Amino acid sequence: MQAIVNQVLWPLIVVMVLATTLPSAADDFADAKQAFDAEQYRKAVRLLRPLAEKGDARAQHLLGRAHMFGLGAKRSDKQAQYWLMKAVAQDYAPAFSLLGRLLLEIDRSPARGLPLIKIAVRRGDPVAQAALGMLYLIGYPGIPVDMKESKRLLLLAVDQKYNGGYLGLAWWHASGQGKKPDYVELLKWIVIDTRIGTGATDLYRARALKHLNQAQIAEAKRRAAAWLKAHGETP
């Protein structure tokens, strides 16, 4: 179970976009963020560190992320926790979900990490919504499987067009929820993810098509088109 969590759940959280800006040192942070997004991680870390040391919560959050995943900096749970806690202390919303996930890994218990993720969920963070949705889908020490709550949270994430939510919902429908998998809904989310997501759900496509006739395939595409239209996307 832990291997599944590490290989599938946490990569959903890695894909995070920092959109918040502050008047102070805006240009310096923009340069660091641009380097990070371009995967120039060493340059990004070099630019982020002095900003983080001066108290920029955005930089603290991103520097914590760099240490957490070893992106341009030594992978260190201790350093990641240090910087993320500083960002959380300043009530910087994106840091709550990431620190919560880190504490889940460190503690192997939901005692410290889960409350932080739930705070982020209540604030409408789609990364946290997808992460908690996946935790309820597959279970975790101290977090029981809850399919209904899992789906609710994943739907909240995709309503904000968060990529991790599409993959989560594809997995949710592929799992069968103890019954026969809903392959029409599975294909629907594959089509949506292919249109506006990362395409990561394509690994389920052959499986879905194997179980669907032409009418069911058309229905899945109709549902996908309706969802895309309702969310301001061209089907």
C-alpha positions, 0 to 999 in steps of 0.5 A, spaced: 500 500 500 505 504 501 508 503 494 502 505 491 501 511 495 508 513 493 508 512 486 501 514 484 498 519 490 504 523 491 506 525 484 499 528 483 501 533 489 508 535 485 504 538 479 502 545 483 502 552 480 504 558 484 499 564 482 500 568 488 504 575 488 506 580 493 508 587 492 515 586 495 520 583 491 515 581 486 520 581 480 525 577 484 520 571 486 518 572 478 525 570 476 525 564 481 518 562 479 520 562 472 526 558 473 523 553 477 517 552 472 522 551 466 526 546 471 532 550 472 532 548 479 539 550 481 538 557 478 531 557 482 534 555 488 539 560 488 534 565 487 529 563 492 534 562 498 535 569 500 528 571 499 526 565 503 531 567 508 528 574 508 521 572 510 517 571 503 512 566 504 512 564 497 519 563 496 519 559 503 514 554 500 517 553 493 524 552 497 521 547 501 518 543 495 525 543 492 528 540 498 522 535 499 523 532 492 530 534 491 529 539 485 536 543 485 537 542 492 539 536 497 533 532 498 531 533 506 525 532 509 528 536 515 529 542 510 523 541 507 519 541 513 523 547 516 521 552 510 514 549 509 512 550 517 515 558 516 510 559 510 504 556 514 506 560 520 505 566 515 498 563 513 500 562 506 495 557 503 499 553 498 504 550 503 498 547 508 497 541 503 504 540 502 506 540 509 501 536 511 503 531 505 510 531 508 508 530 515 504 524 513 510 521 510 514 522 516 510 520 521 506 514 518 500 517 521 495 522 520 495 526 527 499 532 524 499 532 517 491 530 516 489 536 519 493 541 515 491 538 508 483 538 511 485 546 512 487 546 505 481 543 503 476 547 506 480 553 503 478 550 496 485 548 494 484 543 489 491 540 490 489 538 497 482 536 495 485 531 490 490 528 495 485 527 500 480 524 495 486 519 493 487 518 500 480 516 501 480 512 495 486 507 497 486 508 504 492 510 509 494 508 516 489 511 520 485 514 514 479 509 512 477 508 505 471 512 504 469 512 496 463 517 497 468 522 500 473 520 495 469 522 489 466 528 492 473 531 493 476 529 486 470 532 483 471 539 487 478 538 484 476 537 477 471 543 478 477 547 478 481 544 472 486 541 477 490 535 473 490 530 478 483 530 479 482 527 472 487 522 474 484 520 481 477 520 478 479 515 472 482 511 478 476 511 482 471 509 476 476 504 474 476 501 481 469 499 481 468 501 488 466 494 490 462 493 484 463 492 476 467 498 474 463 504 470 467 504 464 463 509 461 464 514 466 472 512 466 472 514 458 469 520 460 474 522 464 479 520 459 477 524 454 476 530 458 483 529 461 486 528 454 483 535 452 485 539 458 489 535 462 496 532 462 493 525 458 496 521 464 489 517 464 491 514 457 493 508 461 486 506 462 484 508 455 485 501 452 482 498 458 475 502 458 474 501 450 475 493 451 469 493 455 465 498 451 460 498 445 460 504 440 453 506 443 457 507 450 463 510 447 459 515 444 455 516 450 462 517 454 464 522 449 457 526 450 458 526 457 465 529 456 463 534 451 457 536 456 462 537 462 467 541 458 462 546 455 459 547 462 466 548 465 468 554 459 472 549 455 471 547 447 469 540 447 
